[in-house]
Amino acid sequence: RQHVYGHHAECNKDGLDPDINAYPIRLCNTQKYEWFHKYQLIYTFPLYSLTSFSMFINDLFSVHSRNWKESLLIILGKLIHLELFIIIPYNIYGNRIIYSYVVSHMIGSLIIAIIFQVSHISSKLQFNNNNNWIENEIKSTQDYRVNCKITSMVTGGLNMQVLHHLFPKVSQIYYPLIYEHVEHKLKKEEICITKYQTFFEAFSTHIKQLSRMSHI
């Protein structure tokens, strides 16, 4: 619900896109600047590693805004998760399962957070764009290594984020087949996709945006 009706519908719009509400990380210039933001290049990536824990807690906080069936399913789902991944393994392996659980979640969270953020939080992209939906999706999204099968496999096709946003119901396995056609069509409309040859080029624009937002 958060991803489809928030992020996909209002990409990079402060107050509407929940994915850029990452306090205490400042991601765009319409977000209030506070003194600690000058240190955000230091604390951002450690916070990224807590993404899955944050989502777990936010799900629980959202219970009060849902009907009783949804609330029951959320709570039941969390209890089953804790039983399967902590309580039962703890009874078998002891304390080391807690360490394994926390470390695996931190590593996974860091990887997925970087993949998500590099695609939208960039010094080359726009925020709070008032253009039509299609143009906003493209101008707030960037791609990298679009011809690399390994990158596409590792990221689940999210390296072709523009297609992920324009065609959310199309399977990622078709992205390589339609990418050039979509890009050609957009160029006819004088709309260019922001893309990079390497992940590190895209990642550097993310770092630049974080650095920009660390100053008033």
C-alpha positions as semicolon CSV with decimal commas, in nm:
position;residue;x (nm);y (nm);z (nm)
1;R;0,000;0,000;0,000
2;Q;0,275;0,243;0,098
3;H;0,486;0,161;-0,207
4;V;0,210;0,162;-0,471
5;Y;-0,020;0,440;-0,353
6;G;0,253;0,657;-0,204
7;H;0,588;0,613;-0,373
8;H;0,471;0,512;-0,722
9;A;0,193;0,768;-0,738
10;E;0,387;1,067;-0,601
11;C;0,753;0,986;-0,660
12;N;0,999;1,228;-0,493
13;K;0,725;1,461;-0,370
14;D;0,791;1,574;-0,016
15;G;0,499;1,496;0,213
16;L;0,339;1,261;-0,041
17;D;0,608;1,005;-0,121
18;P;0,669;0,806;0,201
19;D;1,004;0,680;0,068
20;I;1,165;1,024;0,101
21;N;1,037;1,071;0,455
22;A;1,355;0,932;0,609
23;Y;1,403;1,152;0,918
24;P;1,666;1,214;1,053
25;I;1,808;1,193;0,698
26;R;1,738;1,501;0,488
27;L;1,683;1,407;0,123
28;C;1,546;1,720;-0,047
29;N;1,560;2,096;0,008
30;T;1,195;2,132;0,112
31;Q;1,267;1,925;0,423
32;K;1,357;2,128;0,731
33;Y;1,729;2,162;0,794
34;E;1,849;2,083;1,146
35;W;2,195;2,108;1,298
36;F;2,266;1,734;1,291
37;H;2,212;1,711;0,915
38;K;2,568;1,833;0,860
39;Y;2,675;1,488;0,987
40;Q;2,435;1,284;0,775
41;L;2,702;1,145;0,547
42;I;2,834;0,972;0,859
43;Y;2,509;0,831;0,998
44;T;2,302;0,768;0,683
45;F;2,440;0,428;0,590
46;P;2,427;0,285;0,943
47;L;2,061;0,392;0,947
48;Y;2,005;0,226;0,608
49;S;2,110;-0,101;0,771
50;L;1,810;-0,071;1,005
51;T;1,553;-0,053;0,724
52;S;1,386;-0,390;0,785
53;F;1,357;-0,327;1,160
54;S;1,203;0,014;1,086
55;M;0,950;-0,142;0,849
56;F;0,860;-0,405;1,109
57;I;0,788;-0,139;1,369
58;N;0,609;0,096;1,126
59;D;0,376;-0,189;1,028
60;L;0,277;-0,228;1,393
61;F;0,223;0,147;1,433
62;S;-0,005;0,141;1,128
63;V;-0,241;-0,110;1,291
64;H;-0,459;0,160;1,449
65;S;-0,539;0,311;1,108
66;R;-0,668;-0,016;0,958
67;N;-0,984;-0,222;0,995
68;W;-0,984;-0,506;1,247
69;K;-0,923;-0,778;0,983
70;E;-0,612;-0,608;0,845
71;S;-0,489;-0,533;1,196
72;L;-0,535;-0,896;1,298
73;L;-0,348;-1,020;0,990
74;I;-0,057;-0,782;1,053
75;I;-0,023;-0,883;1,419
76;L;-0,062;-1,253;1,335
77;G;0,198;-1,223;1,060
78;K;0,449;-1,062;1,296
79;L;0,392;-1,327;1,561
80;I;0,445;-1,606;1,305
81;H;0,763;-1,433;1,187
82;L;0,902;-1,411;1,541
83;E;0,810;-1,774;1,607
84;L;0,972;-1,907;1,289
85;F;1,285;-1,693;1,281
86;I;1,365;-1,627;1,647
87;I;1,179;-1,839;1,902
88;I;1,208;-2,183;1,738
89;P;1,570;-2,131;1,620
90;Y;1,662;-1,991;1,963
91;N;1,542;-2,311;2,129
92;I;1,768;-2,508;1,896
93;Y;2,079;-2,292;1,859
94;G;2,066;-2,061;2,160
95;N;2,193;-1,702;2,173
96;R;2,386;-1,714;1,847
97;I;2,059;-1,710;1,652
98;I;1,994;-1,354;1,775
99;Y;2,332;-1,244;1,640
100;S;2,269;-1,420;1,307
101;Y;1,920;-1,271;1,277
102;V;2,033;-0,915;1,347
103;V;2,341;-0,928;1,122
104;S;2,156;-1,085;0,829
105;H;1,882;-0,822;0,850
106;M;2,135;-0,538;0,871
107;I;2,326;-0,661;0,565
108;G;2,007;-0,719;0,366
109;S;1,865;-0,383;0,471
110;L;2,179;-0,196;0,369
111;I;2,183;-0,358;0,025
112;I;1,815;-0,303;-0,052
113;A;1,814;0,053;0,088
114;I;2,107;0,149;-0,135
115;I;1,939;-0,007;-0,440
116;F;1,620;0,188;-0,365
117;Q;1,783;0,519;-0,280
118;V;2,029;0,529;-0,569
119;S;1,734;0,508;-0,808
120;H;1,564;0,825;-0,679
121;I;1,777;1,025;-0,438
122;S;2,024;1,182;-0,676
123;S;2,179;1,520;-0,749
124;K;2,073;1,469;-1,112
125;L;1,704;1,414;-1,042
126;Q;1,410;1,639;-0,960
127;F;1,202;1,666;-0,646
128;N;0,851;1,808;-0,602
129;N;0,793;1,813;-0,977
130;N;0,449;1,943;-1,076
131;N;0,457;1,805;-1,429
132;N;0,230;1,524;-1,549
133;W;0,266;1,181;-1,389
134;I;0,474;1,018;-1,664
135;E;0,722;1,304;-1,683
136;N;0,753;1,318;-1,305
137;E;0,827;0,944;-1,286
138;I;1,107;0,979;-1,541
139;K;1,260;1,299;-1,404
140;S;1,266;1,156;-1,051
141;T;1,416;0,821;-1,148
142;Q;1,748;0,699;-1,285
143;D;1,884;0,376;-1,430
144;Y;2,224;0,207;-1,443
145;R;2,384;-0,090;-1,622
146;V;2,066;-0,154;-1,818
147;N;2,236;-0,408;-2,047
148;C;2,395;-0,613;-1,768
149;K;2,210;-0,939;-1,698
150;I;2,392;-0,994;-1,368
151;T;2,298;-0,648;-1,236
152;S;1,937;-0,705;-1,344
153;M;1,933;-1,040;-1,165
154;V;2,085;-0,904;-0,843
155;T;1,854;-0,600;-0,829
156;G;1,543;-0,777;-0,952
157;G;1,527;-0,544;-1,250
158;L;1,537;-0,233;-1,033
159;N;1,844;-0,110;-1,224
160;M;1,583;-0,030;-1,492
161;Q;1,380;0,170;-1,242
162;V;1,213;0,388;-1,507
163;L;1,037;0,083;-1,652
164;H;0,953;-0,038;-1,301
165;H;0,768;0,291;-1,247
166;L;0,606;0,330;-1,588
167;F;0,494;-0,034;-1,612
168;P;0,458;-0,168;-1,256
169;K;0,250;-0,467;-1,370
170;V;0,502;-0,580;-1,633
171;S;0,739;-0,856;-1,520
172;Q;1,105;-0,756;-1,492
173;I;1,204;-1,035;-1,733
174;Y;1,058;-0,826;-2,017
175;Y;1,244;-0,505;-1,930
176;P;1,546;-0,575;-2,157
177;L;1,310;-0,645;-2,448
178;I;1,119;-0,317;-2,424
179;Y;1,381;-0,077;-2,283
180;E;1,510;0,057;-2,615
181;H;1,159;0,094;-2,755
182;V;1,045;0,295;-2,452
183;E;1,358;0,511;-2,458
184;H;1,314;0,579;-2,830
185;K;0,948;0,676;-2,779
186;L;1,040;0,913;-2,494
187;K;1,313;1,080;-2,701
188;K;1,050;1,158;-2,965
189;E;0,864;1,341;-2,688
190;E;1,193;1,515;-2,595
191;I;1,209;1,333;-2,262
192;C;1,543;1,173;-2,176
193;I;1,604;0,891;-1,928
194;T;1,884;0,955;-1,679
195;K;2,110;0,650;-1,689
196;Y;2,468;0,548;-1,617
197;Q;2,712;0,290;-1,746
198;T;2,804;0,176;-1,395
199;F;2,635;0,147;-1,058
200;F;2,912;0,355;-0,899
201;E;2,836;0,652;-1,125
202;A;2,474;0,642;-1,009
203;F;2,583;0,589;-0,649
204;S;2,809;0,896;-0,664
205;T;2,507;1,113;-0,749
206;H;2,333;0,976;-0,439
207;I;2,632;1,074;-0,225
208;K;2,631;1,422;-0,383
209;Q;2,263;1,468;-0,297
210;L;2,320;1,362;0,064
211;S;2,613;1,604;0,079
212;R;2,406;1,890;-0,065
213;M;2,131;1,832;0,187
214;S;2,382;1,834;0,473
215;H;2,408;2,212;0,423
216;I;2,145;2,486;0,442
